[in-house]
């Protein structure tokens, strides 16, 4: 299954060490002004080799649009795009051709398909998230026209056991997170996170973390009451991001410790005369449908499975092998996962707006 979305449908292709990563975006609204610089900026946030806490692979990640855009405006026809691979060192993976790397997709891919691309993980590589970022960047441009009051902001909220304070203001938070390598809105926590990632990397190990996302001024009524709940669609999309291991929205698992008298979001009216809630434990979604309050969710990412520390595994002939992985890998995927989560959120929201025919 290489496609996602309903009215807005993205089909992706490509492997980590293939010629290119690409996609075809169908159902995109017509007449949307496409800011090419903005799309490229979104890709640059995900680009490898941008700091000391990311992989050393160097890629320009320059997007090339092949169709669906004329004179800087979307035409309503399928938008096809590619991002060419350049700095791939396939020989770094020669020793992995017959091995099953711990916690990787090597064994499952070979078992399912009878063949696997060992070069950088092939289709299982996080490099494939380039396509989601391009589609999400385009979705952001459409949302600026269809729902101009909306703001989507993702950030690093946790690395290991280091937690960031929740941002009070998106604009100020974005300026801080854009200024540090881990994309965290809490400067003190960001410094500690960066130091921890560097320490782990020096030990040839890896570490996990959490990306949080908030969506302000989302229209009321997005999502379906049963099998296409808005939080279910967000969760489905987020859990399809490489290395994602968990999703929760609102108070999430913490709500299991609460009483209804605390967790219930009482209704009131705001200064604009609109219905609002006095709290937001629901995370902006009730009954699977957006209620107009701020949507909040979190995505947990596992430690990068490829590490330099010796690990025990087996090869395809069932021989026990000691693996010491080579190659260039992120010691923590979270900093580069932040723009992926944010753009995937934009994709889901635009698709939901088009599906429900609701816009501001």
N, C-alpha and C positions, 0 to 999 in steps of 0.2 A: 504494500500500500504506500504509494509515493505521492499521494494527493491529500489535501486537507482543506476544509471549508465547505460551505453550502452554496450560497449565491456567489460569494467571492471564493474562488477555488484556485489553490496553488498546487502545481505539480512540480516536483524538483527532480534533478538528475545530477550525476557526477560523483566522483570519489576523491579522496584526499590527495592521491598522487596521479590522478587522471589529468586529462587536458584542461578541464574546467569544471566549475560548479555552476549550475544554472537552474532556471525555472521558467514556467509559463503561468502567468497570472490571468485567469479568466474571470469575467464578471465585474471587472473594475469599472467604476462609474465613468461616463464620458464627460469631457469638458473640464477635467481637473488639470490645473496648471502644474506641471512637473518641474520642480526645482532640482536639477541634476546635482548641484553642489550639496544640497541638503541630503539627498540620498547617499552621496559619497561620504559625507560626514558621519552618517549613521554606520556605514560600513567601517569607517576608520576607527570607530569606537570598539569594534569587535576584532579589528585587525591584529594579527600576531606580531610579536617583536616590538611592541610599543612601550614597554617598560621593563624594569628589572624583575618584576614578579610574573612575567608571562614567558611563553616559549620564545626561543631565539630564532625561530623560523621567520624569514623576512618575505612578506608578500605585499604588493601594492594594493591588492584587492580592488582593482579598478573595474567598475561595472560597465558593461556594454549592453545597451538596449537595442534589440533587433527588430521589434515591431510594437504596434499598439500606441505609439506616441508620434505625433506629427506637429511640427512647429512648436514644440514644448507643451503640447496639450494632449491628454489622453483621448483616444478616438472611440473607446468602447470595445475595440477588438482585443484579442489576447495580447498581453504584454509579455514578450519573450526577452530574456536577458541571460548573460553569461558573465562569470568572473574567472579569468584564466589563472591556472596554477603555474607558478614559475620556480619557486625555491623549494622544490621537493627533493630530498636526498633518499631515494628509494633504497640505495645500498645499505643504509643504516638499519634496514629491516630484514636483511638477508638471513640473519641468524634466527629470525622468528618465523620463517616460512613454514616449518613443520611443527612449531610449538604452539601450545595453547596458553596464552598469557592469562594470569589470574585476574578474574573480574572483568575480562574483556569479552567481546562478542565472537572471538575466534572459534571456540568450540560450537556454539549454537549456530553460527553461520554455516560452518562446514557440515554440521549435522543436518541442517535444513535444506541447503542448496547443493551440497556435494562439492563445493568449490568456495574459496574465499580469497579476498584480496588482502594479503598481509602487509602491504605497503601503507603504513600510517593508519591502518584500520579500514581502509577502503571506504565503503558506504557508511560504515559505523562511526566514522570520524566526526568529531565536532565541527570540522571544516564545512560540513554540509549545511550548518546553520547560517551560512552566508545567504542562502536563498530566503530563509525566513526573515532575515534582516532587510533585504531588498524589498520584499513584499510588505513588511511592516512599515518601512520608511514611506512607501507609496501610500499605504493606508493612513499614515499620519497626515500626509498632504491632503488626502480626501477629507479627513475628519476636520481639518482646519476650515473647510468650506461647508461641510454638512453639520458639524457640531463645534463651532468656533470657541465656545466657552469651555470645552473639555480640555483637561490636561492629564497626561499620562506620564508617570515618573517612577522609574525603577532604580533601586540602589542596593549596595551591599550592606546588609544589616548584621551579618555575623560571619566571622572566620574562626573556625575552631570553637573555643570557649570565650572569644572576645565579642562582645555585643555592642552595637551602636545605639545611641539614643534616637528615638523616632523624631523625624523632622516635623517642625511646627509650620513651616512655610515652604512650599515647593520651590519657589523662585530662589530663595536664599540657599536652600538645601542643594539645588542643582548646581549652583555656582561652586559650592564647596566640593561636592562629589566629582565635578568635572576637573577639579584642580589637583586631585590626588590619584595615585596609581590603582587603588582598589575600588574607586568609585563609591566612597562612603561619605555621607553628609555630616558625620561627626568627626571633626579633625583629630581629636585626641585618640579616638578609637581607630581611625584610619592609620595613624602612625604606628600603633601597636599591631594592627593587622599586617601592615607592610613588613614590619620587623619579623613577625612570626612566619610569614610566607618565605622570606629570605632565609630564615634560620632552617626551616623545613627543607628548602631547596638545597641548602648547603649540606644537609644530612642525606641528600639524594632520596628524600621522601616526599610525600604530598599531603595535602590537607583539604577538608571540605568546608562548606559554609552555606549561607542562605542569602538569596536575593529577595527583597521585598518590593512590592509594587503597589502604588496607590493611583486611583483614577478619580479625579475630581470633576464634578458637574456632568456626570454621565446621565443621559436622558432616562426618564422613568419608562419602564415597560420592555426593556430588552431581556430576551430569554423566554423559554417556554416552561409551563408548569409541571411537565413530567419528564420526558426523556432528553430534552435539550435545554436543561436549566443553564442559566448563564454561568454559574460557578462550575458546572460540569464541563461546559465547553472550554472555559479557561483552564480548568484542571487537565483536560484531555490534551490541549495544545501544549501546556507547560511540561507535562510529563512525557511528551514526545521530543523534548529537548535533550540532547545527549547529556548523560551524567545526572539528570534530574532523578531524585529518589523520593521526593515527597511534596505534597501540595496541601495547603490549608488556606481558608479565607475567613475573614472576620476574626473572632476569638479562637477559631479552629479547635484543636485538641484541648485547649485550656477550658473551653466551654463545658467539657465533660466533668469538670470539678465544680461548676457553678450551680447555683439555684436559679429557678425561673424568675424569682423576684429581683435578682440582680441582672440576669442575662437579657430579659425582655427589654426591647427598645420602645419606650413610650412615645406616642405621637403627640405633636404640638404644632403650632404654626410659627413660621419665622417672620423676620422683619418685612419680607417681601409679600407676606400673606399666603405663602405656600405651605403645604403640609410638610413637616420635617419630623425628625426623631430627636429625643433628648440625649440619646446615647447611640452608639453604632457597633454593638457587639455582633450584629449580623453581617458586618462588612459590606454594607450597601446592597445586599441581595437578600430578598425574602421570598420564599416559595419558588425559588429559581429565577426570579424576575428582579431587575434592578429597581430600587425604590427612590433613586435620586440622591441618596447620601453617598459619601465617598466610598468607593469600592477599594478594599484592601485585601491583598493576599500575599502569601510567601511560598517560595520554591526552595527546597533543600537540594543541594548538590553534593555528591559524594567526592571523596578524594580522587584525584587522577590515578587510575589504576597502573599506568606505566611509571615505574620508579626504578632508580638505580640500585636499590638495595637488593641483594640476592634473594630470590624466591624459588620455592619448589613447585614444579609443575610436571607435566608429561608431554610427550610428543605424540604425533598421530599413530606411531607404532607402539604406543603404550609404554615407552621407555621413560623412566624417571629422569628428569633433567633439572639442573640448577640454572635459573634464568637471571642474567644481569642485563637489563634492557639498555639499549643505546638509543640515540635519536634525541630530538628536541621536543620537550613536552612542558606543558604548564604545570608548575608545582601546585597551583590552585586554579580551578576553572572559573571561580566566581567573578573576578574582575571583568573577564570577557563575556561572561554569561549575562551580565547586567543589561547590555543593549539588546541581547537576544530576547530576554524576558520582556523588556519594554516594547520591542517591535512586535513580538508575538501577541501581546495584549492589544496593541493597536489593530492588528489583523482581526482578532476575534471580535472586538467592538465594532469595527466597520462592517464585518460580515453580519453581525447581529442587527445593526442598524438597517442594512440593506434587506435582510430577511424579514424584519418586523416592520419595515417601511416607516421607521421613526427617526426623525432628525429635528434639530432645533431650528 
